[in-house]
Amino acid sequence: MISDKIRKNKENIAYGLSLAVLFLLLQWLEIRFVVFSRSFEIYIACIAIIFMAFGIWLAKKLTNPKIETIIIEKEKRAAFERNEQVASQLKISNRELEVLQLMANGLSNKEIADELFVSLNTIKSHSSNLFEKLEAKRRTQAIENAKKLQLIQ
């Protein structure tokens, strides 16, 4: 049945196939003509596309830097025993008492700042306030006076 149809339409099929081949040949020749006549423009366009893709990739890399956040948990030191009345009379704050205790432990101003997560200038301000309130000129005097007044261990 299919073979009968093919035999009857053999000329039509051959004519259609030859037209299709000719159409493909014309299309191929047209593309070759366009490519040869506009080869410089096509070359420039390809380079532009490559640089555009590189620019987009580089912009994404530069605008999204890899930042790694590290959370450090530290144990909070146990509160030290102190004479609350003397601390309130001298108007020494809890933070100043913490700084004083860390001074007594032998830490430097930088180490105290790192321990309490504050700036070095803040520690220096607390230290000078402590020296004034405890009537001391040096760290050792301030620590000695604080121990006598039972402000630190």
Phi, psi and omega per residue, in radians:
M1 nan -0.837 3.100
I2 -1.202 -0.681 3.139
S3 -1.124 -0.560 3.084
D4 -1.142 -0.735 3.141
K5 -1.139 -0.683 -3.138
I6 -1.129 -0.760 3.138
R7 -1.075 -0.724 -3.118
K8 -1.182 -0.624 -3.053
N9 -1.852 0.408 -3.096
K10 -1.040 -0.757 3.141
E11 -1.156 -0.730 3.130
N12 -1.116 -0.733 -3.141
I13 -1.135 -0.774 3.130
A14 -1.100 -0.737 3.136
Y15 -1.112 -0.761 3.141
G16 -1.123 -0.736 3.125
L17 -1.159 -0.702 3.137
S18 -1.167 -0.654 3.079
L19 -1.128 -0.709 3.124
A20 -1.114 -0.737 3.124
V21 -1.131 -0.759 3.112
L22 -1.108 -0.700 3.123
F23 -1.104 -0.782 3.110
L24 -1.107 -0.684 3.112
L25 -1.118 -0.747 3.114
L26 -1.121 -0.726 3.108
Q27 -1.088 -0.750 3.136
W28 -1.097 -0.761 3.121
L29 -1.130 -0.669 3.117
E30 -1.135 -0.747 3.114
I31 -1.116 -0.765 3.109
R32 -1.071 -0.713 3.128
F33 -1.104 -0.781 3.135
V34 -1.113 -0.763 -3.119
V35 -1.112 -0.786 -3.121
F36 -1.225 -0.667 -3.094
S37 -1.353 -0.447 -3.114
R38 -2.068 0.509 -3.051
S39 -1.089 -0.681 -3.139
F40 -1.116 -0.767 3.135
E41 -1.126 -0.686 3.117
I42 -1.147 -0.714 3.105
Y43 -1.060 -0.811 3.123
I44 -1.099 -0.725 3.130
A45 -1.102 -0.718 3.111
C46 -1.104 -0.740 3.110
I47 -1.122 -0.715 3.129
A48 -1.100 -0.713 3.127
I49 -1.128 -0.723 3.136
I50 -1.111 -0.805 3.141
F51 -1.169 -0.613 3.096
M52 -1.120 -0.785 3.114
A53 -1.089 -0.729 3.108
F54 -1.114 -0.712 3.118
G55 -1.098 -0.741 3.112
I56 -1.119 -0.772 3.137
W57 -1.081 -0.781 -3.120
L58 -1.159 -0.684 3.117
A59 -1.105 -0.704 3.114
K60 -1.141 -0.677 3.122
K61 -1.153 -0.704 -3.077
L62 -1.356 -0.546 -3.102
T63 -1.504 -0.257 3.116
N64 -2.087 1.204 3.133
P65 -1.179 2.629 3.128
K66 -1.434 1.935 3.116
I67 -1.971 2.157 -3.137
E68 -1.841 2.099 3.137
T69 -1.642 2.204 3.132
I70 -1.993 2.174 3.118
I71 -1.777 2.150 -3.133
I72 -1.928 2.138 3.097
E73 -1.791 2.240 3.114
K74 -2.071 2.574 3.081
E75 -1.261 2.354 3.087
K76 -1.441 2.345 -3.117
R77 -1.205 2.616 3.121
A78 -1.149 2.481 3.141
A79 -1.101 2.398 -3.114
F80 -1.509 2.705 -3.140
E81 -1.395 2.400 -3.132
R82 -2.614 2.862 3.079
N83 -1.514 1.815 -3.047
E84 -1.117 -0.623 -3.111
Q85 -1.110 -0.776 -3.134
V86 -1.158 -0.713 -3.141
A87 -1.091 -0.707 3.129
S88 -1.269 -0.599 3.111
Q89 -1.156 -0.707 3.135
L90 -1.447 -0.074 -3.131
K91 0.986 0.821 3.091
I92 -1.640 2.167 -3.104
S93 -1.339 2.874 3.114
N94 -1.077 -0.677 3.140
R95 -1.140 -0.692 3.107
E96 -1.142 -0.627 3.087
L97 -1.164 -0.648 3.073
E98 -1.100 -0.775 3.113
V99 -1.064 -0.735 3.137
L100 -1.098 -0.746 3.127
Q101 -1.123 -0.710 3.121
L102 -1.194 -0.579 3.023
M103 -1.085 -0.752 -3.135
A104 -1.138 -0.488 3.105
N105 -1.354 -0.087 3.060
G106 1.640 0.238 -3.126
L107 -1.433 2.570 3.072
S108 -1.395 2.970 3.132
N109 -1.034 -0.727 3.134
K110 -1.105 -0.767 3.131
E111 -1.137 -0.667 3.094
I112 -1.126 -0.749 3.115
A113 -1.057 -0.751 3.109
D114 -1.142 -0.694 -3.114
E115 -1.143 -0.706 -3.068
L116 -1.677 0.006 3.125
F117 1.019 0.800 3.065
V118 -2.269 3.021 -3.127
S119 -1.392 2.845 3.133
L120 -1.137 -0.638 3.117
N121 -1.114 -0.626 3.102
T122 -1.102 -0.744 3.123
I123 -1.134 -0.704 3.116
K124 -1.114 -0.660 3.096
S125 -1.136 -0.787 3.111
H126 -1.068 -0.719 -3.127
S127 -1.096 -0.801 -3.127
S128 -1.153 -0.643 3.064
N129 -1.092 -0.732 3.123
L130 -1.113 -0.760 3.139
F131 -1.052 -0.700 -3.140
E132 -1.184 -0.799 -3.081
K133 -1.230 -0.568 -3.126
L134 -1.673 0.090 3.129
E135 0.915 0.958 -3.129
A136 -2.225 2.689 3.122
K137 -1.827 -0.364 -3.088
R138 -2.329 2.909 3.125
R139 -1.068 -0.758 -3.098
T140 -1.095 -0.687 3.096
Q141 -1.144 -0.733 -3.129
A142 -1.108 -0.725 3.135
I143 -1.159 -0.738 3.135
E144 -1.109 -0.782 3.127
N145 -1.127 -0.690 -3.137
A146 -1.146 -0.659 3.117
K147 -1.192 -0.669 3.103
K148 -1.118 -0.654 -3.134
L149 -1.487 0.053 3.124
Q150 1.033 0.718 3.072
L151 -1.562 -0.472 3.104
I152 -2.340 2.902 -3.120
Q153 -1.333 nan nan
